């Protein structure tokens, strides 16, 4: 599952889905590790350079289906939300409940229906949001897309939303 965001947004709601969001932005992949499952110098998370993608191929492989979309936008940011699986949920200090694919779909639809437009109103720097589901084969399914456009007189900004479910 992916949420692709162009520019900045708060990450607080992702704790309902995952304990370790992955953020691909610019030339880096950031993997957050709030439980410090990774020890040593990477405790708390790790920042990997795209130059290191061969060394950490398994982490970068998750982005292969959407990499053309990311590279097409100069300031694109992709946020991957790995599901909280049952084995990890029992160890989680954030949330003990695992996240299923159906839970994720429900939460994303709820976000689209209730918060997508509000996101634009709250964060003026966001120009475009795409919410995509990427399955294990790399097939991409669009869930929703939203973008800003100028009104006829360049005085009012419009928020356009497409929903695909």
JOKAGI-V452379 format. One line per field, one symbol per residue. ss: DSSP state (H for helix, E for strand, C for the rest). phi: phi as a letter, one per 40 degrees, with the letter a starting at -180 (. if undefined). psi: psi as a letter, one per 40 degrees, with the letter a starting at -180 (. if undefined). A space follows every 10 residues. Layout:
BEGIN
ss = ???
phi = ???
psi = ???
END
This chain:
BEGIN
ss = CEEEEECCCC CHHHHHCCCC CEEEECCEEE EEECCCCCCH HHCEEEEEEH HHCCCCHHHH HCCCCCHHHH HHCCCEEEEE CCCCCHHHHC CCCCCCCCCC HHHHHHHHHH HHHHCHHHHH HHCCCCCEEE EEEECCCCCE EEEEEEEEEE CCCCCCEEEE EEECC
phi = .bbbbbgbac bdccccbaca cbbbagbbbb bcbccfccbg ccdgiabbcd ccdccbdccc cccdcbdccc ccbcbcbbbc bccccdcccc ccccacccbc dcdcdccccc cccbbcccdc ccbcccbabb bbbbcccgcb bccaaaacac cdcfbbcbbb bbbbb
psi = iihhhhaiii edeeeedieg ihhhhbeihh higdefdhia eeheiihhid dedddfdddd ddeddedddd ddhdfihhhh ghihiddddd ehedhehihi dddddddddd ddddeddddd ddgeehdhhh hihhaeeehh hhdiiiiiii idefdhhihh hhhf.
END
